[in-house]
Amino acid sequence: MHDFVLIPGAGGDGWYWHLLEAELVRRGYDVVAVTLPADDPDAGLVEYTDAVLAAMGGVGTDVLVAQSLGGFTAPLVAQRTEVSMIVLLNAMTPKPGESPGEWWEATGSAQARAEQAQREGRSIDTEDLVTDVFFHDVPPEVTAEAMRRGAPEQSDGPFVLPYPSTQWPDVPTRFLQGAEDRFFPIEFQRRVVAERLGMDLDEMPGGHLAALSQPILLADRLQAYRAELGGDR
């Protein structure tokens, strides 16, 4: 069994996890950071699931971590291989029959983001989505490296078809949310997670890209989740 398998969000770039991956490996864990075929217009959630399973190499995992859009893929993976726990990180929570493209309006995410910005004295009309929303709390040197790499391409492939599962897998699930997430505000996430998964979320410091802004703290939280399974080192 792998200790941790990490599914990225939109753009599908496994590089997103590189700081967290290094920290978990330093602690002695076996980690798989997946890169998805995000630039392929013919690749949808089924193909993303296939890509995760291929990266896992036929071996299950103790903890399957999914960032943002990855929340649609993680439960599909857990239905096809052995997974001991799912951790959703600042994630989109799927609903049977609803496509990821429909998720935004169905959950009211845009309104929630605008209301949060207003409370904080920001304007979504003038702020830059990349620097002011996604990378606002990421260290400058990490942000600079990300900018040098360029934004990964994301096709519409996974956003079109309805979520293909009718129920959540019978796997212990945790939802970890950054308190300073400007893209998916925490109060918005509390509501959506309660409505769709019937559970409370856990909170940690940081914005939407927690693996880049808080890799050590995130590693601590993931290590604690894994310890709940009784297999910590």
RODO-495216 format. One record per atom (N, C-alpha, C, CB): x, y, z. Coordinates in steps of 0.001 Angstrom, whole numbers, padded with zeros to 6 digits, always signed. Atoms other than C-alpha are relative to their C-alpha. Glycine has a CB too. Example, Ala and Ser with C-alpha at 12.3 -4.5 7.8 and 13.67 -1.06 7.14 Angstrom:
2
+000890-001190+000000;+012300-004500+007800;+000900+001200+000000;-000992+000027+001246;-000820-001190-000060;+013670-001060+007140;-000770+001090+000730;+000414+000462-001415;
***
This chain:
233
+000833-001206+000000;+000000+000000+000000;+000869+001258+000000;-000943+000005+001222;-000608-001321-000110;+001117+003537-000735;-000512+000665+001282;-000323+000878-001260;+000462-000758-001160;+000943+005859+002249;-000930+001134-000421;+001193+000560+000783;+000791-001134+000475;-000362+008871+000330;+000012+000039-001527;+000540+001329+000581;+000121-000295+001427;-001636+009416-003208;-000663+001366-000107;-000826-001115-000771;+000395-001400+000045;-002096+013069-004161;-000558+000353-001380;+001195+000908+000346;+000669-000367+001252;-004581+014199-006844;-000077+001522-000086;-001429-000637-000088;+000041-001462+000114;-004160+017790-008104;-001367+000497-000450;+001066+000483-000975;+001229-000621+000469;-006903+020226-009029;+000076+000333-001473;-000296+001248+000797;+000019-000403+001405;-007543+022003-012316;+001413+000286-000490;-000894+001236-000197;-001350-000079+000551;-004515+021962-014578;+000733-001313+000126;+000788+001088+000686;-000488+001366-000127;-003661+018492-013313;+001482-000164+000208;-000371-000737-001174;-001458+000043-000081;-000020+019325-012566;+000455-000571+001339;+000590+001401-000205;-000523+000600-001217;+001645+017014-010054;+001008+000877+000711;+000621-001312-000313;-000952-000918-000629;+004190+019788-009421;-000628+000734+001172;+000522+001005-001020;+000683-000689-001095;+001581+021432-007205;+000353-000609+001348;-001508-000040-000207;-000237+000710-001250;+002399+018810-004579;+001473-000074+000382;-000557-001384-000097;-001415+000346-000171;+006208+018990-004780;+000542+000318+001389;+000822+000723-001026;-000498-000330-001338;+006807+020711-001433;-000566-000961+001045;-000362+001451+000365;+000620+000960-000913;+004343+018504+000427;+000579-001389-000207;-001521-000027-000195;-000564+001317+000303;+005637+015406-001332;+001376-000148+000625;+000082-000219-001517;-001349+000064-000569;+009213+016205-000291;-000047-000120+001518;+000808+001237-000402;+000106+000050-001462;+008146+016757+003314;-000491-001363+000473;-000942+001097+000505;+000493+001324-000383;+006188+013499+003489;+001054-001075-000232;-001271-000340-000779;-001084+000956+000266;+009048+011567+001887;+001075+000130+001069;+000609+000229-001409;-000991-000219-001057;+011434+013141+004415;-000422-000693+001288;+000198+001503+000250;+000517+000663-001199;+009207+011682+007125;-000105-001508-000165;-001353+000563+000358;-000060+001438+000208;+009544+008235+005592;-001194-000621-000685;+000180-000649+001274;+001204+000524+000630;+006294+007897+003675;+000192-000251-001492;-001152+000955+000215;+000058+000281+001435;+005669+006410+000258;-001105+000865-000601;-000256-001530-000280;+000924-001006+000521;+004007+009134-001820;-000052-000068-001524;+000419+001413+000462;+000195-000098+001446;+002563+009251-005337;-000724+001308-000290;-000805-001228-000557;+000619-001259+000429;+001888+012732-006746;-000385-000141-001468;+000968+001225+000217;+000529+000316+001326;-000302+012286-009811;-000026+001249-000887;-001414-000600+000117;+000251-001010+001022;-000264+014352-012995;-001122-000509-000903;+001298+000314-000827;+001176+000389+000778;-003558+014278-014907;+000080+000525-001432;-001273+000513+000674;+000001-000446+001405;-004184+014616-018687;-000916+001204-000202;-000437-001147-000926;+000921-001135-000047;-005750+018026-018102;-000116+000740-001324;+000435+000959+001064;+000043-000733+001273;-004864+019441-021525;-000664-000789-001117;+001398+000377-000423;+000647+000850+000999;-006616+016584-023358;-001503+000274-000009;+000281-001503+000286;+001433-000317+000018;-010091+017725-024461;-000895-001229+000038;-000323+000803-001225;+000783+001231-000020;-011203+014103-024705;+000060-000713+001347;+000482-000930-001085;-000154+000633-001313;-010224+013295-021108;-000989+000599+000988;+001445+000163+000522;+000959-000413-001015;-013025+013446-018562;+000310-000662+001326;-001423-000333-000436;-000226+000549-001331;-013474+012157-015033;+000399-001469-000039;-001240+000168+000843;-000375+001420+000110;-013250+008522-016124;+001469-000127-000371;-000880-000725-001049;-001407+000036+000415;-009923+009177-017856;+000910+000515+001111;+000205+000833-001278;-000786-000472-001145;-008686+011143-014837;+000146-001119+001028;-000662+001247+000647;-000053+001130-000925;-009568+008165-012660;+000977-001054-000498;-001394-000613+000184;-000947+000959+000586;-007689+005863-015033;+001439+000458+000206;-000282-000186-001500;-001353-000535-000158;-004647+008162-014819;+000492-000160+001433;+000041+001474-000405;-000385+000181-001401;-004648+008039-011024;+000319-001463+000273;-001118+000489+000942;-000228+001430-000219;-004952+004258-011009;+001291-000457-000666;-001182-000819-000532;-001247+000352+000678;-002121+003975-013532;+001202+000472+000805;+000037+000605-001412;-001104-000519-000812;+000106+006165-011369;+000191-000817+001269;-000247+001463+000359;-000080+000827-001208;-000704+003966-008381;+000593-001367-000287;-001376-000160+000621;-000660+001238+000383;+000562+000956-010312;-000619-001255+000569;+001401+000055+000404;+000669+001193-000492;-002030-001506-009102;+000083-000192+001496;+000561-001181-000663;-000143+000067-001455;-001324-000748-005446;-000947+001012+000631;+001476+000270+000437;+000910-000906-000683;-003861+000780-003054;+000741+001035+000825;-000940-000777+000883;-000620-001048-000812;-003256+003634-000645;-000725+000147+001328;+000004+001340-000753;+000622-000305-001283;-003846+004471+002982;-000838+001265-000099;+001063+000152+001091;+000680-001293+000047;-004774+008101+002282;+000029+000541-001424;+000657+001006+000980;+000147-000596+001326;-006067+009527-001006;-000387+001461+000194;-001071-000766-000868;+000201-001434-000218;-005771+013332-000998;-000389+000646-001322;+001282+000669+000589;+000485-000619+001235;-007686+015431-003529;-000179+001492+000193;-001322-000639-000449;+000071-001452-000021;-007275+019161-004171;-001062+000507-000971;+001363+000604-000340;+000903-000769+000857;-010106+021335-005549;-000798-000902-000955;+000796+001028-000802;+000710+000824+000982;-011418+019738-008800;+000237-001487+000229;+000430+000377-001411;-000295+001395-000299;-009772+016508-007646;-001042-000666+000869;+001322-000103+000661;+001071+000568-000805;-012731+016091-005312;-000990-000816-000809;-000724+001088+000714;+000865+000800+000864;-014666+014723-008283;+000642-001337-000366;-000335+000775-001267;-000702+001211+000420;-012003+012119-009061;+000237-000967+001149;+001318+000363-000631;-000372+000857-001132;-011108+010805-005597;-001021-001093+000301;+000194+000843+001226;+000944+001071-000309;-014366+008943-004885;-000092-001056-001098;-001361+000582+000246;+000011+000976+001096;-014238+007313-008323;+001193-000939+000106;+000008+000714-001365;-001180+000840-000227;-010724+006063-007576;-000277-000985+001130;+001243+000868+000332;+000255+000846-001164;-011863+004719-004210;-000993-001114-000292;-000509+000840+001144;+000928+001055+000394;-014570+002701-005948;+000669-001083-000839;-001156+000595-000767;-000666+000946+000900;-011986+000927-008110;+001282-000599+000561;+000309+000676-001289;-001191+000575-000610;-009066+000229-005778;-000090+000181+001503;+001291+000651-000561;+000032-000067-001461;-008270-000148-002096;+000480+001365+000488;+000865-001118+000610;-000309-001295-000606;-008344+003201-000289;-000508-000037+001435;-000647+001193-000809;+000398+000051-001408;-008391+003447+003502;-000644+001288+000482;+001193-000309+000857;+000572-001291-000388;-009253+007156+003746;+000096+000977-001159;+000716+000569+001246;-000014-001112+000953;-010174+010071+001472;+000130+001300+000781;-001289+000006-000891;-000111-001347-000560;-009015+013574+002389;-000245+000998-001124;+001405+000232+000669;+000321-001048+000964;-010640+016389+000418;+000606+001306+000492;-001544+000138-000199;-000727-001212-000373;-008499+019535+000449;-000502+001182-000831;+001529-000195-000195;+000541-001164+000723;-010208+022832-000445;-000713-000454-001276;+001135+001009-000348;+000465+000754+001161;-012210+020613-002739;-001419+000356-000430;+000074-001465+000293;+001360+000004+000523;-015286+020596-004926;-000650-001315+000420;-000019+000179-001564;+000701+001197-000446;-017796+018165-003431;-001042-000382-001043;-000662+000222+001389;+000926+000369+001075;-019651+016239-006146;-001383-000380+000504;+000567-001142-000792;+001366+000447-000240;-023333+015437-006329;-000397-000895-001162;-000987+001209+000155;+000375+000901+001087;-024730+012493-008311;-000788+000711-001094;-000811-001155+000543;+000694-000553+001148;-025799+013523-011799;+000373+001417-000365;-001426-000054+000240;-000397-001393+000241;-024214+016971-011597;+001412+000031-000575;-000077+000839+001312;-001340-000107+000579;-021272+017797-013848;+000818+001027+000772;-000075+000385-001498;-000824-001050-000604;-018298+019774-012521;-000301+001381-000565;+001463-000315-000199;+000357-001286+000582;-019347+022500-014944;-001264+000598+000600;-000172-000147-001476;+001242-000462-000624;-022765+022705-013262;+000175+000322+001480;-001081-001048-000165;-000239-000136-001442;-021273+022641-009769;+000021+001453+000445;+001311-000664+000378;-000212-001393-000407;-020426+026358-009708;-001319+000711+000286;+000771+000755-001081;+001287-000668-000193;-023957+027656-010171;-000844-000717+001038;-000758+000085-001317;+000820+000773-000928;-025567+024842-008214;+000361+000283+001453;+000146-001482-000285;-000440-000250-001373;-023496+025620-005121;-000005+001477+000372;+001380-000557+000199;-000069-001433-000279;-023489+029407-005467;+001392+000476+000321;-000904+000343+001128;-001389-000314-000351;-019712+029589-005410;+000393+001428-000369;+000936-000972-000686;-000378-001350+000420;-019407+032864-007336;-000526+001049+000971;-000522+000285-001409;+000574-000942-000959;-021743+034689-004981;+000750-000065+001324;-001495-000291+000219;-000732+000156-001258;-019929+033261-001958;+001362+000667-000073;+000162-001479+000345;-001307-000631+000172;-016592+034412-003329;-000120+001519+000024;+000646-000456-001312;+000200-001449+000042;-017927+037921-004031;-000333+000553+001381;-001113+000354-000987;+000376-000459-001338;-019475+038225-000571;+001193-000024+000946;-001130-000863+000561;-001194+000079-000839;-016255+037084+001100;+000964+001133-000335;+000696-001362-000176;-000882-001097+000405;-014236+039594-000918;-000501+001328+000552;+000104+000071-001533;+000572-001247-000514;-016602+042388+000096;+000241+000125+001499;-001507+000068-000300;-000238-000040-001446;-016291+041459+003775;+001447+000353+000315;-000356-001344+000636;-001423-000236-000226;-012505+041628+003431;+000493+001282-000664;+000801-001173-000508;-000389-001252+000631;-012545+044926+001552;+000685-000163-001339;+000888+000748+000902;-000558+000247+001321;-011566+043392-001784;-001114+000089-001039;+000701-001383-000057;+000973-000015+001089;-013270+043617-005169;+000392-001042-001032;-000094+001406-000647;-000316+001021+000999;-013474+040634-007489;+000062+000597-001399;-001034-001124+000041;-000044-000650+001313;-013850+043108-010351;+001391+000526-000335;-001002+001140-000052;-001323-000588+000235;-010338+044495-009894;+001150-000922+000380;+000125+001284+000766;-001101+000856-000426;-008334+041721-008251;+000365-001003-001095;-000367-000738+001295;-000504+000992+000946;-006210+039305-010257;-000252-001392+000565;+001517+000217-000289;+000381+001320-000492;-007487+035739-009980;+001211-000814+000421;-000781-000750-001060;-001184+000808-000295;-004009+034211-010023;+000723+000526+001233;+000953-000018-001201;-000848-000524-001077;-002010+036521-007752;-000780+000364+001259;+000747+001212-000486;+000751-000479-001155;-004749+037897-005490;-000907-001049+000627;-000818+001175-000395;+000927+001009-000509;-006940+034817-005108;+000700-001329+000259;-001147-000203-000981;-000645+001300-000165;-004871+031681-005669;+001329+000080+000754;+000228-000626-001351;-001363-000042-000544;-001336+032761-004711;+000192+001061+001082;+000980+000249-001114;-000136-001141-000914;-002069+035498-002168;+000822-000316+001244;-001363+000479+000418;-000756+000352-001204;-000434+033571+000703;+001152-000962-000292;-000928-000617+001030;-001113+000877+000386;+002128+031511-001243;+001298+000804+000057;-000222-000604-001434;-001265-000732-000076;+005777+032487-000550;+000443+000512-001370;+001088-000890+000595;-000366-000611+001289;+007193+034801-003254;+000871-000884-000877;+000715+001292+000242;-000893+000821+000813;+009905+032373-004332;-000743-001179-000631;+001165-000509+000848;+000807+001092+000552;+007360+029576-004813;-000912+000539-001099;-000837-000688+001115;+000828-000641+001023;+005041+031917-006693;+000808+000280-001258;-000604+001300+000536;-000854-000310+001151;+007930+033003-008918;+000300-001258-000807;+001312+000655+000463;-000260+001258+000709;+008742+029384-009743;-001233-000443-000775;+000429-001101+000987;+001242+000371+000681;+005106+028700-010580;-000230+000863-001236;-001190+000124+000955;+000183-000897+001140;+004985+031739-012846;+000979-000335-001129;+000179+001461+000438;-000979+000407+001024;+008162+030607-014628;-000468-001245-000744;+001376-000261+000642;+000492+001226+000616;+006571+027228-015258;-001186+000280-000919;-000395-001011+001075;+001183-000324+000782;+003447+028849-016643;-001218-000760+000494;+000240-000300-001465;+001243+000627-000435;-000169+028017-015973;-000267-001259-000813;-001178+000981-000127;+000318+001220+000747;-001015+024414-016871;-001327+000134-000731;-000042-001208+000940;+001230-000047+000791;-003660+023964-019549;-001071-000898+000624;+000277-000427-001459;+001127+000796-000470;-007075+022746-018458;-001098+000023-001053;-000528+000528+001359;+001066+000094+000995;-009531+021509-021080;-001361-000037+000691;+000190-001252-000888;+001363+000109-000526;-013294+021427-020671;-000420-001452+000208;-000978+000687-000940;+000348+001414-000025;-013173+017625-020780;-000716-000481+001249;+001212-000785-000168;+000643+000545-001200;-013987+016856-017127;-001228+000775+000460;+000988-000042+001114;+001080-000854-000480;-016558+019639-016783;-001343-000272-000669;+000369+001430-000206;+001190+000114+000847;-019092+018436-019349;-000966-001086+000458;+000412-000271-001419;+000883+001128-000297;-020440+015018-018393;-000382-000040+001474;+000668-001311-000397;+000426+000098-001397;-022434+014353-015206;+000937-000886+000815;-001424-000542+000079;-000754+000852-000921;-020640+012907-012206;-000575-001411-000076;-000056+000554+001470;+000535+001308+000378;-020916+009183-012965;-000310-000956+001140;+000945-000652-000893;+000291+000898-001114;-021437+007771-009468;-001274+000437+000701;+001174-000039+000994;+001263-000309-000673;-024675+007557-007508;+000144+000109+001509;-001023-001050-000327;-000179-000065-001445;-023196+007348-004017;+001471+000166+000349;-000569-001256+000671;-001362-000158-000490;-020118+008186-001974;+000537-001370+000407;+000055+000999+001195;-000542+001307-000384;-017782+005218-001457;+000003-000180+001514;+001420-000166-000547;+000016+000324-001429;-017873+003474+001909;+001431+000048+000536;-000641-001407+000252;-001382-000241-000412;-014528+004960+002933;+000003+001184+000962;+000933+000271-001239;-000098-001163-000891;-013737+007213+005921;+000481+001226-000768;+000954-000294+001177;-000294-001212+000766;-013627+010772+004599;+000190+001179+000941;-001128+000296-001011;-000240-001243-000731;-012185+013996+005983;+000032+001141-001011;+001336-000067+000824;-000040-001189+000850;-012590+017476+004537;+000831+001049+000717;-001443+000537-000320;-000921-000964-000593;-009715+019883+005235;-000042+001287-000812;+001447-000570+000061;+000226-001263+000691;-010310+023530+004391;+000900+001099+000540;-001455+000415+000122;-000803-001149-000378;-007983+026513+004398;-000879+001167+000425;+000904+000413-001150;+000821-001083-000543;-009401+029318+006534;+000094+001270-000826;+000405+000294+001423;-000203-001205+000805;-007997+031959+004172;-000196-000244-001495;+001385+000547+000242;+000276+000303+001408;-009165+030356+000928;-000916+001080-000572;-000649-001414-000155;+000798-001056+000623;-010396+033228-001260;-000814-000506-001189;+000904+001132-000447;+000717+000556+001144;-011629+030966-004066;-001238-000754+000460;+000913-000924-000812;+001112+000703-000634;-013808+028645-001973;-000025+000410+001474;+000137-001566-000161;-000002-000482-001380;-014512+030620+001234;-000472-001068+000984;-000879+001233+000121;+000223+001091-000947;-014677+028516+004365;-001470-000134+000402;+000850+000212+001237;+001410+000126-000377;-018278+029359+005307;-000819-000610-001136;-000577+001372+000386;+000611+000638+001169;-019364+028435+001788;+000252-001501+000035;+000551+000608-001311;-000339+001415-000039;-017539+025131+002146;-000707-000721+001142;+001502-000172+000130;+000727+000628-001112;-019100+024443+005536;-001408-000403-000446;-000077+000964+001218;+001370+000271+000454;-022538+024677+003942;-000038-001128-001015;-000620+001258-000603;+000022+000995+001068;-021751+022623+000842;+000355-001385+000531;+000967+000399-001117;-000422+001294-000547;-019956+019871+002755;-001093-000589+000891;+001315+000150+000798;+001088+000486-000849;-022782+019628+005293;-001163-000505-000845;-000479+001107+000948;+001124+000383+000850;-025404+019481+002541;+000292-001265-000794;-000346+001131-000948;-000291+001085+000944;-023603+016996+000327;+000632-001235+000636;+000906+000506-001071;-000644+001140-000652;-021588+014811+002687;-000527-000243+001408;+001492+000212+000050;+000552+000168-001337;-023470+015339+005945;+001050-000024+001083;-000794-001249+000064;-001094+000010-000966;-020289+016113+007845;+000533+001411+000198;+001129-000942-000460;-000691-001255-000252;-018307+018957+009374;+001365-000042-000665;+000135+000267+001518;-001352-000040+000548;-015060+020130+007854;+001009+000328+001090;+000093+001027-001137;-001112-000379-000857;-011692+020525+009539;+000657+001240-000596;+001029-001169+000151;-000554-001283+000430;-009941+023875+009361;+001502+000052+000240;-000690+001155+000732;-001426-000253-000180;-006305+024823+008860;+000317+001381-000564;+000865-001104-000693;-000397-001275+000595;-004494+028096+008135;+000370-000182-001469;+001181+000610+000772;-000437+000045+001389;-003852+028938+004503;-001111+000250-000985;+000622-001311-000290;+000926-000267+001075;-005483+029744+001210;-000284-001227-000838;+000526+001089-000864;+000439+001103+000853;-006595+027637-001740;+001134-000962-000329;-000596+000542-001282;-001135+000842+000392;-003121+026346-002658;+000818-000379+001229;+000893+000727-001037;-000606+000303-001297;-002326+024931+000766;+001287-000802-000110;-000978-000751+000852;-001212+000812+000145;+000285+022475-000493;+001207+000845-000371;-000212-001078-001050;-001095-000919+000318;+002357+025436-001722;+000243+001003+001116;-000293+000736-001295;-000153-001028-001033;+001711+027844+001147;+000260-000570+001385;-001227+000859+000044;-000105+000593-001337;+001584+025464+004141;+000401-001473-000079;-001332+000142+000753;-000301+001421+000196;+003374+022227+003163;+000315-000752+001290;+001155-000137-000937;-000358+000700-001237;+004737+021401+006627;-001233-000198+000871;+001083+000780+000776;+001229+000126-000780;+001485+022123+008430;-000954-000995-000647;-000683+001364+000149;+000857+000953+000696;-000411+020188+005772;+000504-001422+000200;-000071+000332-001493;-000570+001324-000266;+001967+017253+006202;-000354-000465+001409;+001530+000022-000183;+000391+000344-001369;+001262+017365+009944;-001440-000495+000045;+000171+001210+000931;+001414+000370-000033;-002468+017206+009328;-000235-001341-000688;-000850+001086-000662;+000159+001272+000707;-002203+014373+006808;+000584-001149+000809;+000668+000065-001380;-000591+001026-000853;+000087+012441+009124;-000958-000363+001135;+001353+000481+000568;+000962+000255-001068;-002491+012822+011894;-001204-000784-000515;-000460+001318+000626;+001102+000768+000584;-005264+011595+009601;+000402-001459-000191;-000432+000613-001347;-000449+001376+000230;-003218+008553+008655;+000111-000758+001317;+001351-000013-000734;-000121+000645-001308;-002592+007857+012340;-001344-000524+000492;+000582+000977+001020;+001327+000483-000376;-006353+007466+012760;-000247-001416-000504;-001073+000936-000538;+000160+001343+000564;-006034+004329+010643;+000755-001048+000799;+000470-000022-001440;-000751+000925-000832;-003685+002800+013207;+001270-000504-000624;-000841-001142+000345;-001204+000482+000668;-000737+002470+010823;+001096+001023-000064;-000326-000445-001371;-001028-001032+000065;+001418+005492+011635;+001354-000562+000399;-000368+001180+000899;-001354+000456-000296;+005208+005159+011825;+000586+000776+001156;+000893+000132-001226;
***
